[in-house]
């Protein structure tokens, strides 16, 4: 029996060794972003690797034990950090890949297993350009009442990108392609809108991590974050748009994450740093910021959903709540728009159409405009319009007068006086006038 087990162990080890010896780099793909480049090696099997950098000239070297390359054909994007990809065999039989760089870069690598989209193992090497600080300063608009007024900045996030294509339709339409097309349409419309300008979180076919999308919106000084997606479902008959905001559970988990890392410089909310604050005060500040952000997000989402409803039947008639990572900024109102079901052949066809893309963008703009003209941030061009636009609030289930007053930064007395109210009772569907605070 012992001899039999030993034999099985030897066979297993020999089999593992043969697998390691047979690792092949099946293809090499590159994705270029403004501040980084992603290199993906498709492997026939999982493999260990060694990664290091060299200078004069700048290079990144990847050593793969006992591996080989199936093809030397590599398409290098013109704006990539990588100028050329070379490979060769070392004396010990290892495969060495060399990435010749246009500038110094900081590499990071990790191995991904096969999934529904990719059937092979993938060794991913992310190259961060050391020259880039990702300084986001959109061009200032000249449409101002005076030098102190500023434009509203809307961060438009095209979902997926690069190595992450997202969902796909029956006829091959990729989610990452249509979301970028719609995002660009929305930015164009925002730039034409008085007192507003758009900022594209992703303006090309490249990968941006979920939390980095939030960071880029922060650096752009965004007043609103709009993430654009295209849904998919196994039943191809399902159709329609949906709009999401952050769920309370998602907000709670994010609050815990931030408080656990309050020493991080990214923990900056509305100009208030958490560093050095009492733990209880940190929690209160973050809770206030998140609650205000979620309330504002919900109001924006309702306005956007109303605009999308004008294009046809929506999938969900009310704003949905979920724990999407891109919605977790504690100080920027954030919404996620599922524009349609790319898995539905009719909607897939519409998503590919530039006219329909423009209509979707226009519907989103209508909702954004309605929200900000009713709730203009102080110091913005929109806030300085005279006379100020009338503000209204439609009573929803669960609303209270005190909560509505807090949302619009007015006193309870001002709210009651403006609407001739003597008690605290309100009805669902009732429209309240919101006085200027």
Buried (B, 14 or more C-beta within 10 A) or exposed (E): EEEEEEEEEEEEEEEEEEEBEEBBBBBBBBBBBEBBBBBBBBBBEBBEBEBEBEEEEBBBBBBBBBBBBEEEEBEBBEEBBBBEBEBEEEEEEBBBBBBBBBEBBEBEBEBBEEEEEBEBBBBBBBBBBEEBEBEBEBEEBEEBEEEEBBBBBBBBBBBBBBBBBBBBBEEEBBBBBBBBBBBBBBBEBBBEBEBBBBBBBBBBBBBBEBEBBBBBBBBBBBBBBBBBBBBBBEEBEBBBBBBBBBBEEBBEEBBEEBBEEBEEEEBBBEEBEBEEBEEEEBBEBBBBBBBBBBBBBBBBBBBBBBBBBEBEEBBEEEBBBEBBBBBBBBBBBBBBBBBBBBBBBEBBBBBBEEEBBBBBBBBBBBBBBBBBBBBBEEEBBBBBBEEEBEBEBEBBEEBEBEEBBBBBEBEBEBBBEBBEBEEEEBEEEEEBEBBBE
